[in-house]
Amino acid sequence: MGILVKVLAGIVVAVIALVGWSLWKPVQASRVIWPVVEFVMLAESFKGITTDGRIQQGLFRIESTGVSTRPIVDAADVFLSSLSDEQRTRALYPVDDSEWRRWANIHIATRQGVGLLELSPLQTEAALGLLAATLSARGFSTARNIMHLEGHLADLMDDHDQYGEKRYWLTVMGMPSVSDPWGWQIDGHHLVINCFVLGDQVVLTPTFMGSEPPRADTGRFAGTAILEEELEAGLALINALDDVQREAAIVEADKIANNNRGELFQDNAIVPFEGIRLAALSAGQRELAIRLISLYTGKLREGHAAISLEEIVRHWDDTWFSWVGGTRQDSVFYYRIHSPVVMIEYDHQMPVALDGPALPTRNHVHTVVRTPNGNDYGKDLLRQHLLQHAH
């Protein structure tokens, strides 16, 4: 019994010391703690987000889209060529590497690859060129503004060790190719983009975009704002519903916590359909729903964005819209658009870095886009490709 007490006391002391170290030196502590967190959270093999734990088969297939991915391939080649041999070694991973799943939208995570902080101006231009070649003008602008708002947060907190507009890391999985599978990832606080490419097909999920705060009213980045259209379009749709439809769509009237289901380490989350089927919408309401979905698919480059939207519309009768929170112009809320082929989430979150009560606020916003049923990171397409082509 005496030995057990000593062991338990030692564990308690170790935990207290670890917590103290984390509060005193969070960046240094995360380098030790985070790999353990990753190991535990990613121990389960990838399956994909489902509604009931079972994958719906046959949703995704390898096919020609008629939209070239050459601009993305060329931009990736330019980026990799700009790196030193040592940097390139750190940036490159096999196409099926678990690096895909190690992203984290929180600031204390450790990152892989090469960071913008270490890049020269020419290398930075090449890195951002890869984002610009993959995203639409609006998508690229949103990504850059998230980085700028992260710089604004660093200024507000007077903490450039944990926050900052250059604290983003890039990795490339596989070698850029117009025929073979490959992809790239940018990983950092409030901005995570996973881009898988196979031939002329592109899968841009998981994608995480957010900020605390989502707007800068002072300082170096005054006037910078993100996700305002996504906020307004969500309110427009919920307020276009009649009373019966609203009763179905609003699953909780009070929003008192964070509601996103598809953030870091949630690759295998079970998320049932909730709310109202989009098939129940009128023609006018349908237009508002398509407008809302387009704000998310439209962050991908033109052509591929249209293909992504077409895929979602093909499953219209199996697509659900749900809401948590108020519906006034100043309300805090969460909404989700969810089908077998997409899960879009918008969530007002509780404060983390900035002061405020422990309740959701418009001053902290997260959005996530996922491809359920096993095709996040293009994994189902990669599976099919590997079955067809022995490597």
Secondary structure, 3 states (H helix, E strand, C coil): CHHHHHHHHHHHHHHHHHHHHHHHCHHHHHHHHHHHHHHHHCCCCCCCCECCCCCCCCCCCCCCCCCCCHHHHHHHHHHHHHCCHHHHHHHEECCCCHHHHHCCCCCCCCCCCEEHHHCCHHHHHHHHHHHHHHECHHHHHHHHHHHHHHHHHHHHHCCCCCCCCCCEEEEEECCCCCCCCEEEEEEECCEEEEEEEECCEEECCCEEEEECCCECCCCCCCCCECCHHHHHHHHHHHHHCCHHHHHHHEEECCCCCCCCCCCCCCCCCECCCCCEEHHHCCHHHHHHHHHHHHHHHCCECCCHHHHHHHHHHHCHHHCEEEEEECCCCCCCEEEEEECCCCEEEEEECCCCCCCCCCCCCCCCEEEEEECCCCCHHHHHHHHHHHHHCCC
